[in-house]
């Protein structure tokens, strides 16, 4: 069974993020889901992003990186949107990573925002909606395709939706069919690492 460090999205550690972590736990995996917002959750992405801007984007990312030090290095790093910036950095730079699960977002592996090349032997799954204005419109899909083209054990899964957090069961954007498929694919991935 895998040990997962899960970083939540911009709306916080919502009941839907907690439910996703619980689904992974029910399958036998150990999941750590730190709350980077100290109990705060937000009703919309803009509200969450306003909080992130006020608290400091880089400061919150640095907090996530520091929290990883409380855990073993042999982790699967999972991030949801904002949390991807932390999970992907850890997967690419912290020795011992077992894998990466990037949900709703992806950071390029080349260019000014890159964390460097993808490390050898670290598998990755990327999940996004094919009409999501953030994932598609802001270039995350291109970053994901770059990873898939250059990393031997990389997969990109696209879901027919225009919703960003389509697998968060506590939000109006929830798509039960897509969420079920995403969870099945994540559990398959965790069973292989």
N, C-alpha and C positions, 0 to 999 in steps of 0.2 A: 504494500500500500504506500501511496505517496504522502508526503508532507507538503502542504500548500501554504504560501503566504499570500493572502488576498487583499488587494488595495481597492477601496470603494471609489465610486464615481463622484462627480461634483455635487450631487444632491445628498451626499453623505452615506453613512452606514444605515441605509433604509431597511425596513422590514423585508423588502425583496432581496437585497444583498445578503441579509442574514439568512433568508430562506434558501438562497442558492448555496451558501456555505454549508447549511444544514443538509442539503441534498448530497453534497460531496461527502460529508461526514457519515451520512446514513449508508453510503456505499463503502465505508471502511477507511476513508482517508482522514488524515489529521489536517485540520484547516485552522489557521490563525487569521483573524480578520480585525486588524487594529482600526480604531476609530481616530482618524486624523483630525476630525472636526470637534472632538471633545463633546460628543452627544448631540451636536446640532445636525439637523436635516433640513432640507429646503424643498419647497413646493415646485420649483422649476429649475431648469439648467441655468438661466440667467441669474437667478437668486444665488445659486450655489457658486457660480463663477464670480459674482460680486463679492461673496465671502472670501473666496480664494484670492482674489485680487487684494482685498483689504488685509487679509492675514499674511499675504506674500506667497506667490506661487512657488518660488524657489525655496522659501522657508518650509513650506508644507512638504515639498518633495524631499528636502533634506531630513525632515522628521521621519518620513517613511524609510529612507535609507538607514538612518540611525536605528530605527526599530528592528530592522532586519538583523542587526548585531545581537539581538536577544535570542536568536534562533540559530539552529545548525545551518551550515552552509549548503547541505544537500537538499535544497528546496526546489519546488516548482513555484515560480513567481507568476501570480495571476493579477492582472489589473483590469479595471473597468474604466474606460475613457480617461479621465484625469489620472486615475490610478495606474494606467498603462505607462505613464511617464516614469513612474517609480519602478514598477515591475520589470519593464524592459531594460532600464538602466542596470538594475540588479542582475538580471539574467545575462546581460552582456559584459558586466564588469566584475561581478563578485564570483571568485572561483568556487567551483563545486555545484553550480546550478544544474538541476536535473531537467529543467524545461521551462517554457514560458507559455502562458495563455494570455492572449491580448484580445480583450473584448471591447468592441465599439471604437477602437482607436489603434493607431500604430505610428511609431516614430521612424523616420528614415534612418538607414544605416550608413548613409553617406551625406555629406553636406554639413552646414554649420550647426545643425541641431542634433547631429548624430552622436551616439555614445561610442562609436568605433565599429569595427567589423563584427559580424555575428560570430560568437565563439564556436569552435569545432565541437561537435558532439552534443550540442544543446538543441533539442527539438523544440519546435514552436508551432502553435496553432493560433490563427488570427480569425476573428469572427466579426462581421459587420453587416449592416443592412445595405442592399444594393442601391437604394435611393435615399439614404440618410444624407441630409445636407451637410452634416459634420464629417462623417466618414468618407463620403464621396466628394462633396463640395470643397472640403479643406485639404484634400490631397492624401489623406490617410490610406486610401485604397492604393494609391501609387506607391507609397512606402511599403505597404503589405506585399504588393506585387514584386517590388525590388527584393524583398527578403525571400519570397518564394522562388524567385529566379536564381538566387545565389546560395541558398542554404539547402543542403540535401534533405533534411528532415523538417520541412516547413510546409504547412497547409494553410490555405485561405478558404474560408467558407463564407459565402454571401447568402443572405436571406432576403426574400422578396418583401421589403418593407421600407417605409420612409421614416421610421422611428429610430431614435438613437439608442435608448435604453430598452430595447424590445424584450429583454429577458428578465427585467425587474418586475416581479409579480405585484409589487405594491404601487406601481405607477400607471397612469392612464395609457402610456406608450406600450404596455405589455401585450405581447403576441404569444398566446399559449402554444401554438403549433411550432413557431420558430424557437421559442424558449425550450421546449421539450427536445427538439432536434439539437440545439446548441448543447444542452446538458448531456445528452447521449454521447455526442462527439467529445466533449470534455472528459467524461468518464472513461471513454475508450482510450483517450490520450493518457490519462492518469494510470490506467491499467497497463500501459506499455512502458512507462518511464521507470 
